[in-house]
Amino acid sequence: MKDNLNIPQKLTLLKFNPSILNNYDVMKEMNEEFTDEQKYKLSKVIDAKQINNTDSKVLFRKWSMSPEEREKHGSTSFYVFLSSPGSFVDRLVKVDPLDPESYRTINMMKLRKQVQSDTDMYGIKTQAGMLDEYIGSSSDSIPEDVIDSIKERATKI
């Protein structure tokens, strides 16, 4: 059916049948297909209470952000990492509070932390992209001054 509808028709369909967005696969597809403005306008006519899928709710929150809010959100980056006695940063991972995939990543890290008693988990919020070049890196490949900055700013989760 979706192949036979144009964008305005899809927007109208979702406006009158928001429960369709409870299917996260549909939500992801619409997220890629619609412009930010279309998603924002749609979010203003849909009652968010009709969306009960957790992943869809997170993405819908992003849809409902004004251009100013999106810009403010984009001006920061969030990173998480596990820490063990041998390495303060085991592997730096970038996450986004408005991306359901990030929640899965964080949950997997929390599980590992639970099974490995000497492991801690930290989060850090920075200016946009500040630590991007170190994504996937550990303490042994991150410069010492950067590690010191991370230690200073990181919050234990």
N, C-alpha and C positions, 0 to 999 in steps of 0.2 A: 504494500500500500504506500509506503513512504516514497518509493521510486516514482509514484504517479502524482505526488504533491509538490507544489513549489513552496518556497520559503514562507510567503504570507499564509498559505493554506496550513502549513505545519504549525505556524505560530497560533493561528486561530484554533486549530485542533487542540493544541496544548492548553490554550486559554480556557477552553470549555471542558477539557478532560485532563486536568493536571495530574491525576493519579497515574497517567502514563509515565510520568517522570519517576515513579517509584521503581521502574526498571532502570537500573544504573547504566546498563549498556545503551539504552535509548538516550539517557541523559548525557552520557559521554559523547555520543554521536551528535546530538543537538549542540553540545558545547563547542564542538569543532566547526559545525556548520553555520551557526548563527554568529552575528557580530556582537561585540560587547554591548552596543546600544540596544540591539534587539533583545538580548538576554535581560538587560536591565529593565526595559519596558515590560517584558513578559513577567518579570518577578514582581512588578508593582500591581499586576492584575490577578495574580495567583495567590491564594491563601496558602502560606507556607505550611500550615497545619495539615494540609492534605498530602504532604510529602513525608512519608514515614521511613523510607529507606535511609539508613544512616549515611551511606556514601552520597546519595542524592542530596540529602540535606546539606552536607558540607559544600558540595558544588553549587547548590542553590544559594547558599550564603554568599558565595563569590559572585554569582549572577546579580545579586541584589545590591552590590556595592556601586556607589556612584563613581563617576570618572575620578573624582578627587580622592575618594576612599581607595580605589584601585591604585592610583598613583602613590598614595601614602604607603599602601601595602607593598608595592613594588620597590619602595625606597629602602626596604630592609630585607635581610636574608636571615634564615634560621638554619642552624646546623646542630646535629647531635652526634655523639660519639660515646663509645664504651671506653673505659679506662681500667687498666689492670696494673698490678705492681711493677711489671716489667716495661710498660709503655703507657704514658699518660693518655695519649690518643691512639687507640687501636686502629680506627679507620674513621675519618671524618665523612659525614653524610649530610647532604643538604636536604632539608625538608620544607614543606610549605603547609601552614595550618589550614589552608583552603584547598588542599589536594588530598583526596581519600587515600591515594597510594602512600602518602607520607605516613598516615596513621598505621598502615600495615607494616611499614618499615620500622616505625617506633615500637610497635607491639612485638615484632620479632626480636628487636634489641632488648626489650624488657624481659622477654622469655629467656634469652641467653644470660642476662644479668641474674635472673632467678636461679638458674642452674649452676652458674659459676659464682660461688660465694665471694670470691675476692675481686669481683668486677663491679664497677660503679658506672652510672650513666650520667652524662652531662649534656646540657643544651647551651647554646650561645646565640645571641641575637646581635647582628652587626649591620653596618651600612650595606646596601645592596652589593652582592658579589665580592665582598671583601676577602673571603676565604675560598672562593671558588677554585683557585688554582691548586688548592690542597685537598680537594674532594677526592676521597678514596685513599688518601695518604695517611701514614701513621707518624708517630713521634720521630722515628728514625729518619724520615725524609722531609720533615718540616723544619725550617730554620729555628734555632733556639729562641730568637727574639719573638717569633710568631707564637711558639709554644708558651713562652712567658705571658704574652698578651692573652692567649686563650685561657691559661690558668687563672689569670686575673679577672676575666670577664665571664667565665663559664659558671653555670648554675647546676648544682647537683639535682638530678631528677629522681 
